[in-house]
Amino acid sequence: MTIPACYAAGYEAARGRDPDLAEAYVRHTTRGDPAADAVVEDLAAIGQEGRWHRIIGGAIENYHDPPEGTPESLRRLIAEADVSPDWYDRDLAMLATRAFIRNAEVVLAALSTGAIVEGFATLISKSFRIRGRIMLNGVRRLRQNLLQLVEQYLPGGVEPGGDAWRLSLRIRLVHAQSRRLVRNSRVWDEAIYGLPLSGAHMALGAAAFSGRLMQHVAALGGDFSAEERDAYVHVWRCTASTMGIPSELMFHDEASALRAFEIASLCEPPPDDDAIIMANSIINSAPVLLGFTESDTRRREASHYYQMSRELIGDRLADAFRYPKPYWFRLLPLLRAKHRVERFGAQVLPVWSKVHGLQSFNLLLKVSNLQKLELSYSLPTTLHDEDSLEW
C-alpha cells in the first residue's frame, strides 16, 4: 500500500487501535469515487460547460429513463443509485424524522459548532481553501449541509427520486469535479496529501455528520433516545450509500460510525493553516447564516459559538484552531439546563411543545434556504470559484 507522506504517522497510531479499519482508511486516501469521476471526465470531453447542468439535471430528474445523449457513465451512476438498500427501513427512517424535527434547534447548533469544524480538521480543508471564497464558502458550506439534513429527514427524502437522493447525487458530482480540478492543478502533491476529496474523506464526513453529531447533540441536551440515535444514523447510512462511500468504510449504526470517525481522525495529520482558516470561517459564518449581520452583534454571537465549539470539540483541537481564550464559565451546562426546562414545559403543556418544535424546524428551513430552493445541477468549471461559472 502506498501511504501519502502526511498520513504515515497517523496511520501508525491508528493501526494500534484498529488495524483493518486504519488500513482501509489510508488506502482510500489515494482513491476517489470511480463512478462519479468517470462522469466528470466524460462531461469534460464533451466540453460546453454551460450545458452540463441540463445533461445532469435531465438524467437525474428522469432517472427511470434518462434522455437520449446522456453519457453512459452518468446512466450507470444513476442506475446504481436507483435502488434502496435491502436493509433500508422506512419505519426507522420515520422515527428519525420525528426525533430530528423535535430537536431541530439542537441539531443545528451541534452541526455548525461541532461536526463541521471537526471535519475541517482534516486535509479536506486544503481542497476547500485552494478553491477560494473562504468566507462565502463558510456560509455556503453550512447552508448546504443543513439543506442535506433537512431534505434527508423529510419523509421519503433518501429514497430514489426523493429530494435528498437527488441532492446527494448532485453533491457527489460536485465533489468529483472539484477533485478533478484540484488534482489537475499544480498546487496539489498526491505523494504528500493523497487524492483531494478522497473516498476516505467522504467516509469521515459521513461518520462526523451521523454518529459524531449525535454525541454533540447529547452534549447540548438533545433528547434523542438510543433507538432514535440509531435511526438517525440509519438514514445517514442510506445517504452515504447514495453518495458512493466505500463499502469498507461504511458504518452500520451509531457505535460503528463513532468508531469510523475515531480511527479516521487518528489517521489524519494535525490541523494546518488551511484547517485553521476553514474552521474559523465556519464559526464566523454561523451568525451570518442566522441573520446577525450587524458587526457588533455578529462578533458577540460568534464569541458564543466559539465557546460552544470549544466545549464540544475539546481544548486541544480548539487551541490548534487558534480559537479565542475560553470563557471563565462553561456554556454547555447552561444549554443542557435550558433544554431540560423546555422538555419539562412540553410535558406540562403539550401544545407549547408543538409550537416550539415547529418554530425550531421553521428556523432550520429558513437558514437552509429550503423554501427558496431550486436545485441547480451546475458544476464548478475552474479551480478557483471566483473564475467559475455559477454553480
HUQUITA-V932566 format. One record per pair of residues at least 6 apart in sequence whose C-alpha atoms are under 7 Angstrom apart, sorted by the first residue. I is the first residue (numbers start at 1). J is the second residue. Records with the same first field share a line. If there is no record, write none. Layout:
I->J ; J
//
This chain:
1->27
3->26
4->191 ; 192 ; 193 ; 194
5->191 ; 192 ; 193
6->192 ; 193 ; 269
7->267 ; 268 ; 269
10->266 ; 267 ; 268 ; 269
11->22 ; 267
13->266
14->22 ; 263 ; 266 ; 267
15->22
22->263 ; 267
24->248
25->200 ; 249 ; 264
28->198 ; 199 ; 200
29->194 ; 195 ; 198 ; 199 ; 200
30->194 ; 195 ; 198
31->195 ; 198 ; 199
32->195 ; 198 ; 199
33->199 ; 244
35->77
36->77 ; 172 ; 173 ; 176
37->176
38->73
39->73 ; 74
40->176 ; 177
42->71
43->52
49->381
52->378
53->377 ; 378
55->70
56->377
57->377
58->66 ; 67
59->66 ; 67 ; 70
60->78 ; 166
63->78
81->242
82->160
83->160
84->159 ; 160
92->231
93->231 ; 235
94->155
95->228 ; 231
96->228 ; 231 ; 232
97->153 ; 154
99->224 ; 228
101->357 ; 361
102->357
103->222
104->360 ; 361 ; 364
105->360
106->217 ; 220 ; 222
107->217
110->213 ; 216 ; 217
111->213
112->142 ; 286
113->283 ; 305 ; 308 ; 309
114->216 ; 309 ; 312 ; 313
115->208 ; 209 ; 212 ; 213
117->279 ; 282
119->205 ; 208
120->275 ; 278 ; 279
121->271 ; 275
122->268 ; 269 ; 271 ; 275
124->197 ; 201
125->274 ; 275 ; 278
126->274 ; 275
127->182 ; 196 ; 197
129->274 ; 278
131->383 ; 384 ; 385
132->384 ; 385
133->385 ; 386
134->281
135->281 ; 285
138->281 ; 282 ; 285
139->285 ; 289
143->367 ; 368
144->368
146->368
147->368 ; 370
148->164
151->157 ; 163 ; 164
152->158 ; 164
156->162
157->163 ; 164 ; 165
158->164 ; 165 ; 238 ; 239
159->165
165->242
168->239 ; 242 ; 243
169->242 ; 243
170->377
172->243
174->379
175->197
177->379 ; 380
179->196 ; 197
181->382 ; 383
182->188 ; 196 ; 383
183->196
199->245 ; 246
202->245
203->245 ; 249 ; 250
204->261 ; 264
206->240
207->257 ; 258 ; 260 ; 261
208->261
210->233 ; 236 ; 257
211->233 ; 254 ; 257 ; 258
212->258
214->229
216->312
220->332 ; 335 ; 336
221->335 ; 336 ; 339
229->254
230->253 ; 254
233->253 ; 254
234->253
237->251 ; 252
251->257 ; 260
271->320
276->321
279->321
283->302 ; 305 ; 306
284->302
287->298 ; 301 ; 302
288->298
289->367
290->367
292->298
306->323
307->326 ; 327
308->331 ; 332
310->318
346->352 ; 353
365->371
376->391
378->391
379->391
380->388 ; 389 ; 391
381->388 ; 389
382->388
//
